[in-house]
């Protein structure tokens, strides 16, 4: 027989673990909502696998990795910070209307094709949602990156054994949490394998 410290991992472990910690949060802060919980997680989590090259500090000084997010949740640190009485301001959003790209993306080229968009507001960002429209016979060949004005890059789509065609999907990233969004953002789409050719049709963005 295995106890809870051995042989218990993955999403089967993460879901009840985080649910229990959210219950502790509600005990110390009955007014806590999802947004406050996310802020606390981003600021109190523990870095796992610290030698992983994905770890980087974003423009707000928060450490993030594509494989681990902000790291492992820390119940003691999260509830202690919650007790300080911090709150969040009302949610605001900035929309970037659909940008037409209509460009074929070269096969096997890591640099791919890039487009930019600008944001005028300065309210710190929580998350970015990017809707991508691509025509492609084998979408597993594709990669998608977004880089903020602060220089933080988030990988939204990785190559995979996915033989499905086309992409019409909304991706989300919290890698830019706390950054000032003002300035020029870059979206880069690459096709890392040869043979199958595709076209990047368009994208749109919502910043929260």
Secondary structure, 3 states (H helix, E strand, C coil): CCCCCCCCCCHHHHHHHHHHHHHHHHHHCCCCCHHHHHHHHHHHCECCCCCCCCCEECCCCCEEECCCECCECCHHHHHHHHCCCCCCCCCCCEEEEEEEEEEEECECEEEEEEEEEEECCCCCCCCEEEEEEEEECCHHHEEEEEECCCCCEEEEECCCCCCCCCEEEEEEECCCCCCCCCEEEEEEEEECCCCCCEEEEEEEEEEC
